[in-house]
């Protein structure tokens, strides 16, 4: 009944009866069917209030709004609320039988590392024998079955439907990425989190949030809303790590490589063989590579401890866990021993972390050749910074196309080229065609050189003018390596 679905929703006014049965919830008027409820959400591009008439024609019997439409229909229930985004989350949670209360839900937020940490937690707890669910940028998983992901965090109704499927599959733990967009748009409203993790925050998504302060505020608002029964884990080495948790009611924990913390790590060795670390004074070898992964491992370790796993059991299992697809995945050509690395790094900080890791992996005079682009219709301010970072840490840089979307790749490259100083121009070239850019990078490489292909990672497509074309950086790399052998 509509009345039950509206429990805890901030209702301002009701016109009509809430004593009506609702068969489904929708935020897209096109998907509305008979006896359903349409929630009119004000989105970034469109306003759901403009499609109320369409929803009613398609069979909606209840409409949730922030402002009543000028034309009201008899037999239709109109509910005015403070925020329809919040209402959608709460109502969806009720409609799908409060799925997040049926397992332990842990969310991960931050500019970089969300996918790796969430995926590692899923793999870790699966390895420990638990039935788990995963909601991530790369894919969604339910008890080992893989489902394609369309967003980092789905809309509130789709998300609760997915979580309901996880509850039905008897998942005991669910790990999910909580993006800043999802937090701001209230897609996770109504969910009951057992724990929340913060990885870091750097320059990203300013095309959406407009200012860095607003980006920080949105991330922090999630922690501010956690209950006292939850735990919150933050990166003490991030400038905003303490700020993130300063107003949370949840129990606070911190992890660090540089200072005293609840979960303290120290890197003893970092090579292509993996990370050798001390974790709370225990000597452990991990499969993952790089300082950024040392932080990811500490975050996962902290969550495992907070979820009640014994330290020794946790570290033994964690030592064999691998990262997410497209995150510092490397391959080596057979004859030339050229190292190719594919990474999702699409922010200046992420690119810096990957290149700094590569620098530490070098054992001699190997050249570092970086292929990097920036997405179209997104934050333009980071473009010159991305090129600047690439030039600073690479012997050769090829600027190329990422997902240009509806922008002209030449314009994106021009923005990136603005970050290349006079000296760096000698080692930088621009090739708009991504395949040709990667092919050129391989042709520049000689024995033992390192080729980094950054920006797309796990993605299997390139979006150009609204069309997704098949393109897989890792497969392109492997194909080009095979050509070297012929």
C-alpha positions in Angstrom: 0.0 0.0 0.0 1.1 3.6 -0.7 0.7 4.5 2.9 3.3 2.0 4.0 5.8 3.1 1.3 5.6 6.7 2.5 6.7 5.8 6.1 9.5 8.2 7.1 9.2 10.2 3.9 9.1 14.0 4.6 5.4 14.6 3.5 4.2 18.2 3.1 0.7 17.6 1.7 -1.5 14.8 0.3 -4.3 15.1 -2.2 -6.3 11.9 -2.6 -6.1 8.6 -0.7 -2.9 6.9 0.3 -4.9 3.7 1.0 -4.2 2.4 -2.5 -2.2 -0.6 -3.7 0.9 0.2 -5.8 2.3 -2.4 -8.1 5.6 -0.7 -9.0 7.7 2.4 -8.6 9.1 4.5 -11.5 11.2 7.6 -12.0 11.0 7.3 -15.8 7.5 8.1 -17.1 8.1 5.8 -20.2 8.4 2.8 -17.9 5.2 3.5 -16.0 2.5 0.8 -16.1 -1.0 0.3 -14.7 -1.4 0.9 -10.9 2.1 2.2 -10.4 3.6 5.2 -8.6 5.6 7.8 -10.5 8.2 9.8 -8.6 9.0 13.2 -10.3 12.7 13.8 -9.7 14.4 17.0 -10.7 17.5 15.7 -12.6 20.5 17.5 -14.0 19.2 17.4 -17.6 15.4 16.9 -17.2 12.7 17.5 -14.6 10.4 14.6 -13.9 7.6 17.1 -13.1 7.4 17.8 -16.9 6.3 14.2 -17.5 3.6 13.8 -14.9 0.8 13.7 -17.6 2.7 11.0 -19.6 3.0 8.9 -16.4 -0.7 9.2 -15.7 -1.6 8.3 -19.3 0.6 5.2 -18.9 -1.3 4.1 -15.8 0.2 5.8 -12.7 -2.3 6.1 -9.9 0.0 7.9 -7.5 2.4 10.8 -8.1 5.1 12.0 -5.8 6.1 15.6 -6.4 7.9 18.6 -4.9 5.4 21.0 -6.6 1.9 20.1 -7.5 1.1 20.3 -11.2 -1.4 22.9 -12.4 -3.8 20.2 -13.7 -5.0 17.6 -11.2 -6.9 14.4 -12.1 -9.7 12.8 -10.1 -8.7 9.4 -8.8 -5.0 10.2 -8.8 -3.2 10.6 -5.4 -0.7 13.4 -5.3 1.8 13.5 -2.5 4.0 16.6 -2.0 7.3 16.0 -0.3 10.4 17.9 0.6 12.8 16.1 -1.8 11.6 13.5 -4.3 15.1 12.1 -4.6 15.1 11.2 -0.9 11.5 9.9 -1.2 12.5 7.6 -4.1 15.2 6.0 -2.0 13.1 5.5 1.1 10.0 4.3 -0.8 12.1 1.9 -2.9 13.7 0.5 0.2 10.2 -0.2 1.7 8.8 -1.5 -1.6 11.6 -4.1 -1.9 11.3 -5.2 1.7 14.2 -3.2 3.1 16.9 -5.4 1.5 19.9 -3.5 3.1 18.6 -4.6 6.6 18.9 -8.3 5.5 22.7 -8.3 5.2 25.7 -6.2 6.1 26.1 -3.4 3.6 29.4 -1.6 3.3 29.9 1.4 1.0 33.1 2.9 -0.4 33.5 6.4 -1.5 36.5 8.6 -2.7 37.9 9.9 -5.9 40.2 7.0 -6.6 40.2 3.4 -5.3 36.4 2.8 -4.9 36.2 0.0 -7.4 39.4 -1.7 -6.3 38.4 -1.6 -2.6 34.8 -2.8 -3.2 36.0 -5.6 -5.5 38.7 -6.7 -3.1 36.2 -6.8 -0.2 33.8 -8.9 -2.4 36.6 -11.3 -3.4 38.0 -11.4 0.2 34.7 -12.3 1.9 33.8 -14.7 -0.9 37.2 -16.4 -0.3 36.4 -16.6 3.4 33.3 -18.6 2.6 30.5 -16.0 2.7 27.8 -15.3 0.1 28.4 -11.8 -1.1 27.1 -9.1 -3.5 29.0 -6.4 -5.3 27.8 -3.1 -6.8 30.6 -1.5 -8.8 31.6 0.5 -11.8 32.9 -2.5 -13.6 30.2 -5.0 -12.8 27.6 -6.2 -10.3 27.8 -9.6 -8.8 25.4 -11.7 -6.8 26.8 -14.8 -5.2 29.3 -15.3 -8.0 27.0 -14.5 -10.9 28.1 -11.4 -12.9 25.7 -8.7 -14.2 26.6 -5.7 -16.3 26.9 -2.4 -14.6 25.6 0.8 -16.3 26.4 3.3 -13.5 28.8 3.4 -10.6 25.8 3.5 -8.4 22.3 2.8 -10.0 19.3 5.0 -9.4 17.4 4.4 -6.1 14.8 2.1 -7.5 17.2 0.0 -9.6 19.6 -0.2 -6.7 17.0 -1.4 -4.2 15.8 -4.0 -6.8 19.4 -5.2 -7.2 19.8 -5.4 -3.4 16.5 -7.3 -3.1 17.9 -9.8 -5.6 21.0 -10.1 -3.3 18.9 -10.6 -0.3 16.9 -13.3 -2.1 20.2 -15.0 -3.0 20.9 -15.0 0.8 23.9 -12.7 0.6 25.5 -12.1 3.9 27.7 -9.1 2.9 27.2 -6.6 0.1 30.0 -4.1 -0.9 29.2 -1.2 -3.1 30.7 2.0 -4.5 29.0 5.2 -3.4 29.8 7.8 -5.9 29.5 11.6 -5.2 26.8 11.8 -7.9 24.8 9.0 -6.1 25.2 10.7 -2.7 24.1 14.1 -4.1 21.2 12.7 -6.1 20.0 10.7 -3.0 20.3 7.4 -4.9 21.4 5.7 -1.6 18.8 7.4 0.6 17.0 5.0 2.9 19.8 2.3 2.8 21.1 0.9 6.1 24.8 0.9 6.0 26.9 -1.3 8.4 30.0 0.5 7.4 31.5 3.2 5.2 35.0 3.7 3.8 36.7 6.9 2.5 39.7 6.4 0.3 40.8 9.9 -0.8 39.5 13.1 -2.5 41.2 14.9 -5.4 40.3 17.0 -8.4 37.4 15.3 -10.2 33.7 15.8 -11.2 33.9 19.6 -11.0 31.8 19.7 -14.2 29.0 18.4 -11.9 29.8 19.8 -8.5 31.2 23.1 -9.8 33.6 23.7 -6.8 36.0 21.4 -4.9 34.4 22.5 -1.6 31.0 21.3 -2.8 32.5 18.0 -3.9 34.0 17.6 -0.4 30.7 18.6 1.2 28.8 16.0 -0.8 31.1 13.2 0.2 31.1 14.3 3.8 27.3 14.4 4.0 27.2 10.6 3.6 29.3 10.1 6.7 27.4 12.8 8.5 24.2 10.7 8.1 25.6 7.4 9.3 24.0 5.9 12.5 25.9 5.2 15.7 25.6 1.5 15.0 27.8 1.8 11.9 31.6 2.1 11.5 33.4 4.7 9.4 37.0 4.2 8.1 39.0 7.0 6.7 42.5 7.6 5.1 44.4 9.6 7.7 47.1 10.5 5.1 44.5 12.4 3.0 44.2 16.1 3.7 40.5 15.7 4.2 40.6 12.3 5.9 39.8 13.6 9.4 37.3 16.2 8.1 35.3 13.5 6.5 34.5 11.9 9.9 34.4 14.9 12.1 30.6 15.0 12.4 29.7 11.3 12.0 27.9 9.4 14.7 29.5 6.2 13.5 32.5 4.7 15.3 35.6 6.2 13.7 38.7 4.3 12.5 41.7 5.5 10.4 44.3 3.8 8.3 47.7 5.2 7.3 51.2 4.6 5.9 52.6 7.8 7.4 51.3 8.3 10.9 49.8 6.5 13.9 46.4 4.9 13.0 44.1 2.0 13.9 45.3 0.2 10.8 49.0 1.0 10.2 51.0 -0.1 7.2 54.6 0.1 6.1 55.9 -0.8 2.7 59.0 -2.9 2.9 59.3 -3.7 -0.9 57.3 -2.8 -4.0 58.0 -4.7 -7.2 56.2 -6.5 -10.1 56.1 -9.5 -7.7 53.8 -7.5 -5.4 53.9 -5.6 -2.2 55.8 -6.7 0.9 54.4 -4.8 3.9 54.0 -4.6 7.6 50.3 -4.4 8.6 49.9 -3.6 12.3 53.4 -5.1 12.7 52.6 -8.3 10.9 54.8 -9.2 7.9 52.7 -9.9 4.8 53.3 -10.3 1.0 50.4 -9.2 -1.3 49.8 -9.7 -5.0 48.9 -6.1 -5.6 51.5 -3.5 -6.7 52.0 0.1 -5.8 51.7 2.6 -3.0 48.1 3.4 -3.9 47.3 -0.3 -3.5 49.0 -0.3 -0.1 46.3 2.2 0.9 43.6 0.1 -0.7 44.8 -3.0 1.2 44.8 -1.1 4.5 41.2 0.1 3.9 40.1 -3.5 3.1 42.0 -4.9 6.2 40.3 -2.3 8.4 36.8 -3.2 7.1 37.5 -6.9 7.7 38.5 -6.2 11.3 35.4 -4.0 11.8 33.3 -6.8 10.4 34.7 -9.2 13.0 37.2 -11.3 11.0 40.2 -12.5 13.0 43.4 -10.7 12.1 45.4 -13.8 11.0 42.6 -15.3 9.0 42.1 -11.9 7.3 45.7 -11.4 6.3 46.2 -14.9 5.0 43.2 -14.5 2.7 44.0 -11.0 1.7 47.6 -12.0 0.7 46.2 -13.9 -2.3 43.5 -11.4 -3.4 43.8 -9.6 -6.7 42.6 -6.2 -7.7 39.8 -5.1 -10.0 39.9 -5.4 -13.8 41.7 -2.5 -15.5 43.4 -1.3 -12.4 47.2 -1.6 -12.9 46.8 -4.7 -15.1 50.2 -5.5 -16.7 51.4 -7.8 -19.5 54.9 -8.5 -20.8 55.7 -9.1 -24.5 57.6 -12.4 -25.0 60.7 -11.4 -27.0 61.3 -7.8 -26.2 60.1 -8.0 -22.6 58.2 -4.7 -23.0 55.9 -4.1 -20.0 52.4 -2.9 -20.9 50.2 -1.5 -18.1 46.5 -0.7 -18.4 45.0 1.5 -15.8 41.7 3.4 -15.3 43.6 6.5 -14.1 41.5 9.4 -15.4 42.3 12.1 -12.8 45.5 13.9 -12.2 46.0 12.3 -8.8 45.3 8.8 -10.1 47.7 9.3 -13.0 50.4 10.6 -10.6 50.0 7.6 -8.3 50.3 5.1 -11.2 53.4 6.9 -12.7 55.0 7.3 -9.3 54.5 3.5 -8.8 56.1 2.8 -12.2 59.0 5.0 -11.3 59.6 3.0 -8.2 59.4 -0.2 -10.2 62.2 0.8 -12.6 65.4 -1.1 -12.0 67.6 0.6 -14.6 67.3 2.9 -17.6 63.9 1.7 -18.9 61.9 4.3 -20.7 58.3 5.1 -19.6 56.0 5.8 -22.5 52.5 7.1 -21.5 49.4 7.1 -23.6 46.7 9.3 -22.0 43.5 11.1 -23.0 40.6 13.0 -21.3 36.9 12.4 -21.6 34.7 14.7 -23.6 31.8 16.8 -22.1 33.5 16.5 -18.7 35.7 18.7 -16.4 37.9 20.7 -18.7 40.1 22.1 -15.9 41.9 18.8 -15.3 42.9 18.3 -19.0 46.1 20.4 -19.0 47.0 19.0 -15.5 46.7 15.4 -16.8 49.1 16.2 -19.7 51.5 18.0 -17.3 51.6 15.0 -14.9 52.2 12.6 -17.8 55.1 14.7 -19.1 56.7 15.1 -15.7 57.0 11.4 -15.1 57.4 10.0 -18.6 60.1 9.8 -21.2 57.6 9.9 -24.0 53.9 11.0 -23.9 51.2 10.4 -26.5 48.1 12.5 -26.0 45.1 10.8 -27.5 41.3 10.4 -27.4 39.5 8.8 -24.5 35.7 8.9 -24.7 35.2 12.1 -26.7 31.4 11.7 -26.5 30.0 14.7 -28.4 33.2 16.8 -28.2 35.7 17.2 -31.0 38.8 15.2 -30.0 41.0 17.9 -31.5 39.5 20.4 -29.0 40.2 18.0 -26.1 43.7 17.5 -27.2 44.2 21.3 -27.5 43.1 21.7 -23.9 45.6 19.0 -22.8 48.4 20.5 -24.9 48.1 23.7 -22.9 49.7 21.8 -19.9 52.8 20.8 -21.9 55.7 23.3 -21.4 58.3 24.2 -24.0 60.8 21.6 -22.9 58.2 18.8 -22.7 56.9 19.4 -26.2 60.0 17.6 -27.6 58.8 14.3 -26.1 55.0 14.8 -26.6 52.9 14.0 -29.6 49.1 14.1 -30.2 47.4 11.3 -32.0 43.6 11.5 -31.9 43.0 7.8 -33.0 43.4 5.8 -29.8 44.4 2.6 -31.6 47.1 4.4 -33.5 48.3 6.1 -30.4 48.8 2.8 -28.6 50.4 1.2 -31.6 52.8 4.2 -31.8 53.7 3.8 -28.2 54.6 0.2 -28.6 56.7 1.0 -31.7 58.7 3.5 -29.6 59.4 0.9 -26.9 62.5 -1.3 -26.8 63.5 -4.1 -24.5 62.3 -3.7 -20.8 60.6 -0.3 -21.5 57.2 0.4 -19.8 54.2 1.5 -21.7 51.3 2.9 -19.7 47.9 3.1 -21.3 45.8 5.3 -19.0 42.2 6.5 -18.7 39.8 3.7 -19.7 41.0 0.6 -17.8 38.1 -1.9 -17.7 36.0 -0.2 -20.3 35.3 -2.2 -23.4 34.1 0.6 -25.6 34.9 4.1 -26.8 32.0 6.6 -26.8 31.9 8.8 -29.9 28.9 11.0 -30.8 26.5 9.0 -28.7 27.7 5.6 -30.1 29.7 3.1 -28.1 32.3 1.4 -30.3 34.1 -1.8 -29.3 37.4 -0.8 -27.8 39.4 -2.6 -25.1 42.8 -1.2 -24.2 44.0 -4.5 -22.7 43.0 -6.5 -25.8 44.6 -3.9 -28.1 47.8 -4.1 -26.1 47.9 -7.9 -26.3 47.1 -7.9 -30.0 50.0 -5.5 -30.6 52.3 -7.6 -28.5 51.3 -10.6 -30.6 52.2 -8.6 -33.8 55.7 -8.1 -32.3 56.2 -11.8 -32.3 55.4 -12.2 -36.1 
